């Protein structure tokens, strides 16, 4: 009995140490023999389980190695994609800045056209009158040279001279007044200078710069701005907003139409905000267009000169520099109305400039 028990004890120790290579055989038919058979079955099962476990571990190691390679490869691909995306974003940012600058230059171009158009009438009248006076002067000089000057000729010349100088003075004063207005608009449009201004006077001056776009056409702008709405704000950016909205109506609202009306109005609301409305009776907008109207680079004139930045710039100037809100109401074939709600006193502090008027491209209108 001692030897079989010692054998089984040693076999049990090998099982405990996971030494499973040596079979367990005990040639007995009693309980010790049955115990030996049970231990042998356990050894075989453990050996098989450890073998399977080793194979699984090897497969896991191989899989982990392959996974690491795939992760490294994917990481490298993502780094390359991120680098490419950064280049694309930088290129788009440069293009965005160039488009904003082009929009400002276009505004200045419209202003220059307005200056030329509005000054043409008073200067033309002055030139005509000066030419007439020169003709009279030459006639009078000839009469004096020939000693044939009559009192009636002198009286006629003096009367014509007085009337001509009065007309010329009136027209030159009108031209000087216009130049002064255009000078203020030019200063506003080329800077973010903050100042106090009367909204009605400012809007009247702004319409002078936009007049070439509407004169001699069937498109009419109706302005109804009450006096004494005194702003302490940024007239340049506000002028860019109103110009963009009016020209947006002209280009998009009246697309395919030979005539139309734009109504520009303002009123002081109960909450102290000034409500400015730019409304047209054009083609209107669909729900899809309204939803994306202020998104950067969204345009309904793809391939026809639409940058998709005009209304995005408008939105960010209104909500940023001017400290207000803007909304749009429109239905197809029922025109469109843009409503600005602006404080009389713009926010103080570090307001963003117009060149910073768009959100980062990663957060991604004239439409």
C-alpha positions as CSV (number, residue, x, y, z in Angstrom):
1,X,0.0,0.0,0.0
2,X,2.9,2.4,0.7
3,X,4.5,2.2,-2.7
4,X,1.3,3.0,-4.7
5,X,0.5,5.8,-2.4
6,X,3.9,7.3,-2.8
7,X,3.6,6.9,-6.6
8,X,0.3,8.7,-6.6
9,X,1.7,11.4,-4.4
10,X,4.6,12.0,-6.8
11,X,2.2,12.0,-9.7
12,X,0.0,14.5,-7.9
13,X,3.0,16.7,-7.4
14,X,3.8,16.6,-11.1
15,X,0.3,17.7,-11.9
16,X,0.6,20.5,-9.4
17,X,3.8,21.7,-11.1
18,X,2.1,21.3,-14.6
19,X,4.7,18.6,-15.5
20,X,2.3,16.8,-17.8
21,X,4.6,14.8,-20.1
22,X,4.8,11.6,-17.9
23,X,1.7,9.3,-18.0
24,X,0.3,8.0,-14.8
25,X,-0.1,4.2,-14.8
26,X,-0.9,2.1,-11.7
27,X,-1.8,-1.5,-12.5
28,X,-4.3,-2.1,-9.8
29,X,-8.1,-2.7,-9.8
30,X,-8.9,-1.3,-6.4
31,X,-9.6,2.3,-5.4
32,X,-6.0,3.3,-5.8
33,X,-6.0,2.1,-9.4
34,X,-9.3,4.0,-10.1
35,X,-7.7,7.1,-8.5
36,X,-4.7,6.7,-10.8
37,X,-7.0,6.4,-13.9
38,X,-8.8,9.6,-12.8
39,X,-5.5,11.4,-12.4
40,X,-4.3,10.2,-15.8
41,X,-7.5,11.5,-17.4
42,X,-7.0,14.8,-15.6
43,X,-3.3,14.9,-16.9
44,X,-4.5,14.3,-20.5
45,X,-7.2,16.9,-20.2
46,X,-4.8,19.4,-18.7
47,X,-2.2,18.7,-21.3
48,X,-4.7,19.2,-24.1
49,X,-6.0,22.4,-22.4
50,X,-2.5,23.8,-21.9
51,X,-1.6,23.0,-25.5
52,X,-4.7,24.7,-26.8
53,X,-4.0,27.7,-24.5
54,X,-0.4,27.9,-25.8
55,X,-1.7,27.9,-29.4
56,X,-4.3,30.5,-28.5
57,X,-1.6,32.7,-26.9
58,X,0.6,32.3,-29.9
59,X,-2.3,33.3,-32.2
60,X,-3.0,36.3,-29.9
61,X,0.6,37.3,-30.0
62,X,0.6,37.1,-33.8
63,X,-2.7,38.9,-34.0
64,X,-1.4,41.6,-31.6
65,X,1.7,42.0,-33.7
66,X,-0.4,42.3,-36.9
67,X,-2.8,44.7,-35.1
68,X,0.2,46.9,-34.0
69,X,1.4,47.0,-37.6
70,X,-2.1,47.9,-38.8
71,X,-2.5,50.6,-36.1
72,X,0.9,52.0,-37.0
73,X,0.0,52.0,-40.7
74,X,-3.4,53.6,-40.0
75,X,-1.7,56.2,-37.7
76,X,0.7,57.1,-40.5
77,X,-2.2,57.4,-43.0
78,X,-4.1,59.6,-40.6
79,X,-1.0,61.8,-40.1
80,X,-0.7,62.1,-43.8
81,X,-4.4,62.9,-44.1
82,X,-4.2,65.5,-41.4
83,X,-1.2,67.1,-43.0
84,X,-3.1,67.2,-46.3
85,X,-6.2,68.5,-44.6
86,X,-4.2,71.3,-42.9
87,X,-2.8,72.3,-46.2
88,X,-6.3,72.4,-47.7
89,X,-7.6,74.5,-44.7
90,X,-4.7,76.9,-45.1
91,X,-5.4,77.2,-48.8
92,X,-9.1,77.8,-48.1
93,X,-8.3,80.3,-45.4
94,X,-6.1,82.3,-47.8
95,X,-8.8,82.1,-50.5
96,X,-11.3,83.3,-47.9
97,X,-9.2,86.3,-46.9
98,X,-8.7,87.1,-50.6
99,X,-12.4,86.9,-51.2
100,X,-13.1,89.2,-48.3
101,X,-10.6,91.7,-49.5
102,X,-12.1,91.4,-53.0
103,X,-15.5,92.2,-51.5
104,X,-14.1,95.3,-49.8
105,X,-12.4,96.4,-53.1
106,X,-15.7,95.8,-54.9
107,X,-17.4,98.1,-52.4
108,X,-14.8,100.7,-53.0
109,X,-15.2,100.3,-56.8
110,X,-19.0,100.8,-56.4
111,X,-18.3,103.9,-54.3
112,X,-15.9,105.3,-57.0
113,X,-18.6,104.7,-59.6
114,X,-21.1,106.5,-57.4
115,X,-18.7,109.5,-57.0
116,X,-18.3,109.8,-60.7
117,X,-22.0,109.4,-61.4
118,X,-23.2,111.9,-58.8
119,X,-20.5,114.5,-59.4
120,X,-21.1,114.4,-63.1
121,X,-24.3,116.5,-62.9
122,X,-23.0,119.5,-60.8
123,X,-19.6,119.6,-62.5
124,X,-21.2,119.3,-65.9
125,X,-23.5,122.2,-65.2
126,X,-20.6,124.3,-63.8
127,X,-18.6,123.4,-66.9
128,X,-21.4,124.5,-69.2
129,X,-21.9,127.8,-67.4
130,X,-18.1,128.5,-67.4
131,X,-18.0,127.8,-71.2
132,X,-20.9,130.2,-71.7
133,X,-19.2,132.9,-69.7
134,X,-16.0,132.4,-71.6
135,X,-17.9,132.9,-74.9
136,X,-19.4,136.1,-73.5
137,X,-16.0,137.2,-72.4
138,X,-14.5,136.7,-75.8
139,X,-17.3,138.6,-77.5
140,X,-16.9,141.4,-75.0
141,X,-13.1,141.5,-75.5
142,X,-13.5,141.7,-79.3
143,X,-15.9,144.6,-78.8
144,X,-13.5,146.4,-76.5
145,X,-10.7,145.9,-79.0
146,X,-12.7,147.3,-81.8
147,X,-13.9,150.2,-79.7
148,X,-17.4,149.0,-80.4
149,X,-18.5,148.1,-76.9
150,X,-22.1,149.1,-76.2
151,X,-23.7,149.7,-72.8
152,X,-26.3,147.0,-73.6
153,X,-23.5,144.5,-74.3
154,X,-21.8,145.3,-70.9
155,X,-25.1,145.1,-69.1
156,X,-25.9,141.7,-70.7
157,X,-22.5,140.4,-69.8
158,X,-22.7,141.5,-66.2
159,X,-26.2,139.9,-65.9
160,X,-25.0,136.7,-67.4
161,X,-21.8,136.8,-65.3
162,X,-23.8,137.2,-62.1
163,X,-26.3,134.4,-62.9
164,X,-23.5,132.1,-64.2
165,X,-21.3,132.6,-61.1
166,X,-24.4,132.0,-58.9
167,X,-25.1,128.7,-60.7
168,X,-21.5,127.7,-60.7
169,X,-21.2,128.5,-57.0
170,X,-24.3,126.5,-56.2
171,X,-23.1,123.5,-58.2
172,X,-19.6,123.6,-56.9
173,X,-20.9,123.8,-53.3
174,X,-23.1,120.7,-54.1
175,X,-20.0,118.9,-55.5
176,X,-18.0,119.8,-52.4
177,X,-20.8,118.5,-50.2
178,X,-20.9,115.3,-52.1
179,X,-17.1,114.9,-52.0
180,X,-17.3,115.4,-48.2
181,X,-20.0,112.7,-47.9
182,X,-18.1,110.3,-50.1
183,X,-14.9,111.0,-48.2
184,X,-16.6,110.0,-44.9
185,X,-18.1,106.9,-46.6
186,X,-14.6,106.0,-47.9
187,X,-13.0,106.4,-44.5
188,X,-15.7,104.2,-43.0
189,X,-15.4,101.5,-45.6
190,X,-11.7,101.3,-45.3
191,X,-11.5,101.1,-41.5
192,X,-13.2,99.8,-38.4
193,X,-13.3,103.2,-36.8
194,X,-16.0,103.6,-34.2
195,X,-17.9,106.9,-34.1
196,X,-21.2,108.5,-33.4
197,X,-23.5,108.9,-36.5
198,X,-27.1,109.6,-37.4
199,X,-28.5,106.5,-39.1
200,X,-30.7,108.5,-41.5
201,X,-27.8,110.7,-42.7
202,X,-25.5,107.6,-42.9
203,X,-28.0,105.7,-45.0
204,X,-28.5,108.6,-47.4
205,X,-24.7,108.9,-47.9
206,X,-24.5,105.1,-48.4
207,X,-27.2,105.2,-51.1
208,X,-25.2,107.7,-53.1
209,X,-22.4,105.1,-53.4
210,X,-24.9,102.4,-54.5
211,X,-26.9,104.6,-56.9
212,X,-25.1,103.5,-60.1
213,X,-26.4,100.0,-59.5
214,X,-30.0,101.2,-59.6
215,X,-30.2,104.3,-61.7
216,X,-31.4,103.9,-65.3
217,X,-33.0,100.6,-64.3
218,X,-36.4,99.3,-63.3
219,X,-35.1,98.4,-59.8
220,X,-36.1,101.0,-57.1
221,X,-34.8,101.5,-53.5
222,X,-37.3,103.1,-51.1
223,X,-35.6,104.5,-48.0
224,X,-37.6,105.3,-44.8
225,X,-35.3,106.0,-41.9
226,X,-36.5,108.2,-39.1
227,X,-34.2,111.0,-37.9
228,X,-32.3,111.1,-34.6
229,X,-31.4,107.4,-34.4
230,X,-27.9,108.2,-33.1
231,X,-25.5,105.2,-33.1
232,X,-22.2,104.8,-31.3
233,X,-21.0,102.0,-33.5
234,X,-19.0,101.0,-36.6
235,X,-20.4,102.7,-39.7
236,X,-17.9,101.0,-42.1
237,X,-19.0,97.4,-41.2
238,X,-22.6,98.5,-41.0
239,X,-22.3,100.0,-44.5
240,X,-20.8,96.7,-45.8
241,X,-23.8,94.8,-44.3
242,X,-26.4,97.1,-45.9
243,X,-24.6,97.1,-49.2
244,X,-24.3,93.4,-49.3
245,X,-28.0,92.9,-48.5
246,X,-29.1,95.4,-51.2
247,X,-26.8,94.0,-53.8
248,X,-27.8,90.4,-52.8
249,X,-31.5,91.4,-53.5
250,X,-30.4,92.9,-56.8
251,X,-28.4,89.9,-58.0
252,X,-30.4,87.0,-56.4
253,X,-33.8,88.4,-55.4
254,X,-34.5,89.8,-58.9
255,X,-32.8,87.0,-60.8
256,X,-34.9,86.6,-64.0
257,X,-37.0,89.6,-63.3
258,X,-36.9,92.9,-65.2
259,X,-38.1,95.1,-62.3
260,X,-38.4,95.1,-58.5
261,X,-38.4,97.1,-55.3
262,X,-36.2,97.2,-52.2
263,X,-37.5,98.8,-49.0
264,X,-35.0,100.0,-46.5
265,X,-36.6,101.0,-43.1
266,X,-35.7,101.3,-39.5
267,X,-37.5,101.7,-36.1
268,X,-36.6,101.8,-32.5
269,X,-38.0,98.8,-30.7
270,X,-39.3,98.7,-27.1
271,X,-36.2,96.8,-25.9
272,X,-34.0,99.7,-27.0
273,X,-32.7,97.8,-30.1
274,X,-33.0,99.4,-33.6
275,X,-34.8,97.2,-36.0
276,X,-33.5,97.6,-39.6
277,X,-35.4,95.9,-42.4
278,X,-34.1,95.2,-45.9
279,X,-37.0,93.8,-47.9
280,X,-37.6,93.0,-51.5
281,X,-40.4,91.7,-53.7
282,X,-38.2,89.3,-55.6
283,X,-38.3,85.5,-56.2
284,X,-37.9,84.6,-52.5
285,X,-36.2,81.5,-51.1
286,X,-37.0,77.8,-50.5
287,X,-36.8,76.3,-47.0
288,X,-33.5,74.6,-48.0
289,X,-31.9,77.9,-49.1
290,X,-33.1,79.7,-45.9
291,X,-31.6,77.0,-43.7
292,X,-28.1,77.5,-45.2
293,X,-28.3,81.2,-46.2
294,X,-25.6,82.3,-43.7
295,X,-23.3,79.3,-44.2
296,X,-19.8,80.2,-45.6
297,X,-19.4,79.2,-49.3
298,X,-23.0,78.3,-49.7
299,X,-24.2,79.8,-53.0
300,X,-27.1,79.3,-55.5
301,X,-24.9,80.8,-58.2
302,X,-22.2,78.1,-58.4
303,X,-20.2,78.7,-61.5
304,X,-21.8,82.1,-62.1
305,X,-19.7,84.3,-59.9
306,X,-21.2,83.6,-56.5
307,X,-18.5,83.2,-53.8
308,X,-21.0,82.2,-51.1
309,X,-19.3,84.6,-48.6
310,X,-21.4,87.7,-48.7
311,X,-24.2,86.7,-46.3
312,X,-21.7,84.8,-44.1
313,X,-19.7,88.0,-43.7
314,X,-23.0,89.9,-43.0
315,X,-24.0,87.4,-40.3
316,X,-20.7,87.6,-38.5
317,X,-20.3,91.4,-38.7
318,X,-23.8,91.8,-37.3
319,X,-23.4,89.3,-34.5
320,X,-19.8,90.2,-33.8
321,X,-18.7,93.8,-34.3
322,X,-22.2,95.3,-34.2
323,X,-23.4,93.2,-31.3
324,X,-26.8,92.4,-32.8
325,X,-28.9,89.7,-34.4
326,X,-30.0,89.0,-38.0
327,X,-32.8,86.8,-39.3
328,X,-34.4,86.2,-42.6
329,X,-38.1,85.7,-43.6
330,X,-38.9,84.4,-47.1
331,X,-41.1,82.2,-49.1
332,X,-40.8,81.2,-52.8
333,X,-42.2,84.0,-55.0
334,X,-43.0,86.2,-52.0
335,X,-39.8,88.1,-51.7
336,X,-37.3,88.2,-48.8
337,X,-36.8,90.3,-45.7
338,X,-33.6,90.5,-43.7
339,X,-34.1,92.0,-40.3
340,X,-31.2,93.4,-38.3
341,X,-31.6,94.1,-34.6
342,X,-28.8,96.3,-33.5
343,X,-27.9,98.2,-30.2
344,X,-27.5,101.9,-30.4
345,X,-24.2,101.4,-28.6
346,X,-22.0,98.6,-30.1
347,X,-20.1,96.3,-27.7
348,X,-16.9,97.6,-26.4
349,X,-13.7,95.7,-26.1
350,X,-11.7,93.7,-28.7
351,X,-14.3,93.4,-31.5
352,X,-13.2,91.2,-34.4
353,X,-12.2,93.0,-37.6
354,X,-14.0,92.4,-40.9
355,X,-11.1,90.3,-42.1
356,X,-11.9,88.0,-39.1
357,X,-15.6,88.1,-39.9
358,X,-15.9,84.4,-40.8
359,X,-15.9,81.4,-38.4
360,X,-12.9,79.0,-38.6
361,X,-13.2,76.7,-41.6
362,X,-13.1,73.7,-39.3
363,X,-16.5,74.8,-37.9
364,X,-18.0,74.7,-41.0
365,X,-23.0,83.8,-47.6
366,X,-24.3,86.2,-50.6
367,X,-26.0,83.1,-51.5
